[in-house]
Amino acid sequence: MESIDPSTGRALPADAIQRILFIAPAVHVYNIPPLTSTKGYVAASWTADNNKRQIFTARLRVLEAAIPTANNEESVKTDILLEDPSNGQLFAAAPYTTPGIVEQVLDSSRFFAIRVEGEGGRKAVLGIGFEERSEAFDFSVALQEARKTLGIEDNGKAGGKKVSKEKEKIPEKKDFSLKEGETITVNIGGRGRRNLPKAEESSGSLGGFSLPPPPGNGGNAGSSLLPPPPSAQEAKAQKRLSQNFEMPKPSTVEDFGFDDGEFGEFQ
């Protein structure tokens, strides 16, 4: 089935892709008066006198189209469409090229002013009102998504955004593991090997990283070494000596010349 661009009525390429970002089945459309204040629009005047300025109730769609172009790219465009809910016939379209195409009113979160374009390039500003606040919120979210896709989130420039269809190249994973026979050289603190004097080089000194000799008796490093362990024969002889040694019996009071018997001193 051939796709039609609803904003222009022209046929789209066969490989064009259309996506509905938002749809509301019933939105009230108003013929609003010209803007008299630089601050913005006020919806209270639209609904005065029993909604005298209301034109009809339309179906609103936010439609995104991705159209292929040369150089393996595609041009993305977004349109806000007001259609007859009974037969889908287009009433008015607003190409969403800048954020100023849609303005929220000052006195309500459910009403917006939309700059639409008709046949022959005619332009007009219509008012729309949602019956539910949740629908108005979803409409604002859809426009925010469209701005990100079109690239008008910050700069506000008009025109469709060209998106490359080429897949992002994934960098190849590199193998940093050590192979057999490979080594790693590490420089501590980013400093290389210092040029040492010949005396230090000949003695194998490490310069600033050398350690002081261990303390010894009279400066003799050899005296600080631990004695060698005893031999097996010496260990057996020491064990026999400890077994044959008898502990002296403890002395009694009589041994010290004291008598605490019946006629002793300590009665």
NORDA-V115188 format. One record per pair of residues at least 12 apart in sequence whose C-alpha atoms are under 10 Angstrom apart, sorted by the first residue. I is the first residue (numbers start at 0). GAP is how many residues later the second one is. D is the distance in Angstrom with one decimal. If there is no record, write none. Layout:
i = <I:I>
gap = <GAP:GAP>
d = <D:D>
//
This chain:
i = <0:1:1:1:2:2:2:2:3:3:4:4:4:4:5:5:5:5:5:5:5:5:5:6:6:6:6:6:6:6:6:6:6:6:6:6:6:6:7:7:7:7:7:8:8:11:11:11:11:12:12:12:12:13:13:14:14:14:15:15:15:15:15:15:15:15:16:16:16:16:16:16:16:17:17:17:17:17:17:17:17:18:18:18:18:18:18:19:19:19:19:19:19:19:19:20:20:20:20:20:20:20:20:20:20:20:20:20:21:21:21:21:21:21:21:21:21:21:21:21:21:22:22:22:22:22:22:22:22:22:22:22:23:23:23:23:23:23:23:23:23:23:23:23:23:24:24:24:24:24:24:24:24:24:25:25:25:25:25:25:25:25:25:25:25:26:26:26:26:26:26:26:26:26:26:26:26:26:26:26:26:26:27:27:27:27:27:27:27:27:27:27:27:27:27:27:28:28:28:28:28:28:28:28:28:28:28:28:28:28:28:28:28:28:29:29:29:29:29:29:29:29:29:29:29:29:29:29:29:29:30:30:30:30:30:30:30:30:30:30:30:31:31:31:31:31:31:31:31:31:31:31:31:32:32:32:32:32:32:33:33:34:38:38:39:39:39:39:39:39:40:40:40:40:40:40:40:40:40:40:41:41:41:41:41:41:41:41:42:42:42:42:42:42:42:42:42:42:42:42:42:43:43:43:43:43:45:45:45:45:46:52:53:53:53:53:54:54:54:55:56:56:56:56:56:56:57:57:57:57:57:57:57:57:57:57:57:58:58:58:58:58:58:58:58:58:58:59:59:59:59:59:59:59:59:59:59:59:59:60:60:60:60:60:60:60:61:61:61:61:61:61:61:61:61:61:61:61:61:62:62:62:62:62:62:62:62:62:63:63:63:63:63:63:63:63:63:64:64:64:64:65:65:65:65:65:66:66:67:67:67:67:68:68:68:70:70:71:71:71:71:72:72:72:72:72:72:73:73:73:73:73:73:74:74:74:74:74:74:74:75:75:75:75:75:75:75:75:76:76:76:76:76:76:76:76:76:76:77:77:77:77:77:77:77:77:77:77:77:78:78:78:78:78:78:78:79:79:79:79:79:79:79:79:79:79:79:80:80:80:80:81:81:81:90:90:91:91:91:91:91:91:91:91:92:92:92:92:92:92:92:93:93:93:93:93:93:93:93:94:94:94:94:94:95:95:95:95:95:95:95:95:95:95:95:96:96:96:96:96:96:96:96:96:96:96:97:97:97:97:97:97:97:97:97:97:98:98:98:98:98:98:98:98:98:98:98:99:99:99:99:100:100:100:100:100:101:101:101:101:101:101:101:101:102:102:103:103:103:103:104:107:107:108:108:108:108:108:108:108:108:109:109:109:109:109:109:109:109:109:109:109:110:110:110:110:110:110:110:111:111:111:111:111:111:112:112:112:112:112:113:113:113:114:147:148:148:148:149:149:192:193:193:193:194>
gap = <13:12:13:14:12:13:14:15:12:14:13:58:60:74:57:73:74:75:77:83:84:86:87:56:71:72:73:74:83:84:85:86:87:88:109:110:111:112:85:87:109:110:111:81:110:53:54:55:56:53:54:55:56:53:54:51:52:53:49:50:51:52:53:58:59:60:47:48:49:50:51:57:59:45:46:47:48:49:58:59:60:43:44:45:46:47:59:41:42:43:44:45:58:59:122:40:41:42:43:57:59:117:118:120:121:122:124:125:38:39:40:41:42:58:113:116:117:118:119:120:121:36:37:38:39:40:57:58:112:115:116:119:34:35:36:37:38:58:61:106:107:111:112:114:115:32:33:34:35:36:58:59:60:105:30:31:32:33:34:57:58:59:103:104:105:29:30:31:32:33:55:56:58:84:100:101:102:103:104:105:108:109:23:26:27:28:29:30:31:32:83:99:100:101:102:103:17:24:25:26:27:28:29:30:31:53:82:83:84:97:98:99:100:101:13:16:17:21:22:23:24:25:26:27:83:95:96:97:98:99:15:21:22:23:24:25:93:94:95:96:97:13:14:15:21:22:23:81:92:93:94:95:96:12:13:20:92:93:94:90:91:90:66:67:63:64:65:66:67:73:62:63:64:65:66:67:70:71:72:86:62:63:64:65:66:69:70:71:61:62:63:64:65:66:67:68:69:70:84:85:86:61:62:63:64:67:65:81:82:83:82:74:72:73:74:75:71:72:73:28:25:26:27:28:71:72:23:24:25:26:27:28:30:32:33:34:70:22:23:24:25:26:27:29:30:31:32:20:21:22:23:24:25:30:32:33:68:70:79:18:19:20:21:22:32:78:16:17:18:19:20:31:32:33:34:77:80:81:84:14:15:16:17:18:32:33:79:83:12:13:14:15:16:32:82:85:86:12:13:14:95:12:94:95:96:97:93:95:94:95:96:97:93:94:95:93:94:91:92:93:94:88:89:90:91:92:93:86:87:88:89:90:91:75:84:85:86:87:88:89:70:73:74:83:84:85:86:87:18:19:20:69:72:73:82:83:84:85:16:17:18:19:65:68:69:71:72:81:82:14:15:16:17:18:37:67:12:13:14:15:16:21:22:34:35:36:63:12:13:14:35:12:34:46:25:27:23:24:25:26:27:31:32:34:21:22:23:24:25:26:30:20:21:22:23:24:29:30:31:20:21:22:63:64:18:19:20:47:50:51:54:56:62:63:64:49:50:53:54:55:59:60:61:62:63:64:49:52:53:54:55:57:58:59:60:61:44:45:47:48:53:54:55:56:57:58:59:13:14:15:56:12:13:14:15:24:12:13:14:23:24:25:38:41:12:24:23:24:32:36:22:21:25:20:21:23:24:25:27:28:31:18:19:20:21:22:23:24:25:26:27:29:16:17:18:19:20:22:25:14:15:16:17:18:24:12:13:14:15:16:12:13:14:12:13:12:13:14:12:13:13:12:13:14:12>
d = <8.6:6.8:9.9:9.9:9.4:7.9:8.8:8.5:10.0:9.8:9.3:9.7:8.4:9.4:9.0:8.3:9.6:7.7:9.8:9.3:7.1:9.4:7.7:9.8:9.6:6.9:8.5:7.5:8.3:10.0:8.0:5.5:7.5:7.2:9.9:8.4:8.5:9.3:8.8:9.8:9.8:9.0:8.2:9.3:9.7:9.2:9.8:7.6:9.9:9.9:7.1:7.8:9.9:9.3:9.5:8.9:7.5:7.1:7.0:5.7:4.8:6.4:9.9:8.9:9.7:9.9:8.2:5.6:5.1:6.7:8.8:10.0:9.4:6.9:5.6:4.3:6.4:8.7:9.6:9.6:9.5:8.6:5.8:5.0:6.3:8.5:9.3:7.0:5.9:4.6:6.1:8.8:9.5:9.9:9.5:7.6:5.4:5.9:6.8:9.2:9.9:9.6:8.8:9.3:5.8:8.4:8.4:8.1:8.0:5.6:5.0:7.4:9.7:9.3:9.3:7.4:6.5:9.6:9.0:6.2:8.8:7.4:5.6:4.4:6.5:8.8:9.8:9.5:9.0:9.3:8.2:9.6:8.7:5.8:5.2:6.6:9.2:9.9:10.0:8.4:9.9:7.2:9.3:9.5:8.5:9.0:7.2:4.6:6.5:8.6:9.5:9.8:7.0:9.9:9.7:5.9:5.6:5.2:7.3:10.0:9.8:7.7:9.2:7.5:7.9:8.5:5.4:5.2:6.0:6.6:8.7:9.9:9.8:9.8:9.9:6.4:5.8:5.3:7.2:9.8:9.6:9.9:9.9:6.9:7.7:6.2:4.5:6.3:8.8:9.6:9.2:8.1:5.4:5.1:6.6:8.1:9.8:8.6:5.7:5.6:5.7:5.9:6.8:9.7:9.9:8.7:9.8:9.9:9.7:6.8:5.6:4.6:6.7:9.3:9.7:6.8:8.5:8.5:8.8:5.4:4.2:5.3:7.5:9.1:9.1:9.3:5.8:4.7:6.0:8.1:7.8:9.2:5.4:6.3:6.4:9.7:9.3:7.8:5.6:6.4:9.1:8.2:6.2:9.7:6.7:8.5:9.8:8.4:9.7:7.2:6.0:5.9:9.4:8.5:8.1:8.9:8.8:9.0:9.5:9.9:8.3:9.5:9.5:8.1:8.0:8.2:6.4:6.4:9.7:9.4:8.1:7.6:4.9:6.1:8.3:10.0:9.4:8.3:7.4:9.3:9.1:5.4:5.6:5.9:8.1:8.9:9.3:9.5:9.4:6.3:7.6:6.5:7.0:9.8:9.2:6.6:8.2:9.1:8.2:9.3:8.7:9.5:9.6:7.4:8.6:9.8:9.8:7.9:9.6:9.7:9.7:9.4:9.9:8.7:9.0:9.7:9.6:9.7:10.0:9.1:9.3:9.1:8.0:8.0:9.1:9.4:9.4:5.9:5.5:5.4:5.8:9.1:9.4:9.6:8.3:9.9:9.2:8.0:5.7:5.1:6.2:5.2:9.0:8.0:9.9:9.5:9.6:7.1:5.6:4.8:6.4:9.0:8.8:10.0:9.9:9.7:9.5:10.0:9.6:8.1:5.9:5.1:6.8:8.0:9.7:9.3:7.0:5.8:4.7:6.3:9.2:9.9:9.5:9.8:9.2:8.3:7.5:8.0:9.0:8.4:5.6:5.3:6.5:7.5:9.7:9.8:9.8:9.4:7.1:5.8:4.4:6.6:9.0:9.7:7.9:9.6:9.9:5.4:6.3:8.5:9.9:9.0:9.4:9.5:9.2:9.1:9.8:9.4:9.2:9.4:9.8:9.1:8.6:9.7:9.8:8.4:9.3:9.0:6.5:6.1:7.2:9.9:6.3:5.6:4.5:5.5:8.1:9.3:8.1:5.4:5.4:6.6:7.1:9.2:9.2:5.7:5.6:4.6:6.5:9.2:9.6:7.8:6.7:8.8:5.2:5.5:6.5:7.6:7.8:7.6:7.9:8.7:8.9:7.1:7.7:5.1:7.4:9.5:8.8:6.2:5.5:7.5:9.1:6.9:9.1:9.3:8.1:9.9:8.2:6.7:5.7:4.4:5.3:8.5:9.9:9.6:8.5:5.7:5.0:6.3:6.7:9.5:9.5:8.9:9.8:8.5:9.3:4.6:6.5:8.5:8.9:8.5:9.3:9.6:9.9:8.6:9.6:6.2:6.7:6.2:9.2:9.8:9.5:9.3:9.4:8.6:5.4:5.8:7.0:9.8:9.9:7.2:6.1:4.2:5.8:8.7:9.2:9.7:9.7:8.7:7.5:7.7:9.9:9.6:9.8:9.3:9.5:8.5:8.3:8.6:9.2:9.9:8.4:8.9:9.3:9.6:8.5:8.0:9.7:7.8:8.1:7.3:4.6:5.7:7.3:9.9:8.1:9.3:9.8:6.6:8.9:9.2:5.4:6.3:5.5:8.3:8.5:9.1:9.9:7.6:7.4:7.9:9.5:9.7:6.4:8.9:9.2:9.6:8.6:8.4:8.5:8.1:5.8:5.3:8.0:9.2:4.7:6.8:9.5:9.6:9.9:9.7:9.5:8.9:8.9:9.5:9.7:9.8:9.9:9.4:9.3:9.4:9.5:9.1:9.0:9.7:6.9:9.8:7.0:8.1:10.0:8.3:5.6:5.3:7.2:7.1:5.7:8.8:8.1:5.4:8.1:9.8:7.1:5.7:4.3:6.5:9.3:9.4:7.8:8.5:5.8:5.4:6.5:8.9:8.9:6.5:5.7:4.5:6.4:9.0:5.4:6.2:7.4:8.9:9.9:7.4:9.8:9.3:8.4:9.4:9.9:9.4:8.3:9.5:9.5>
//
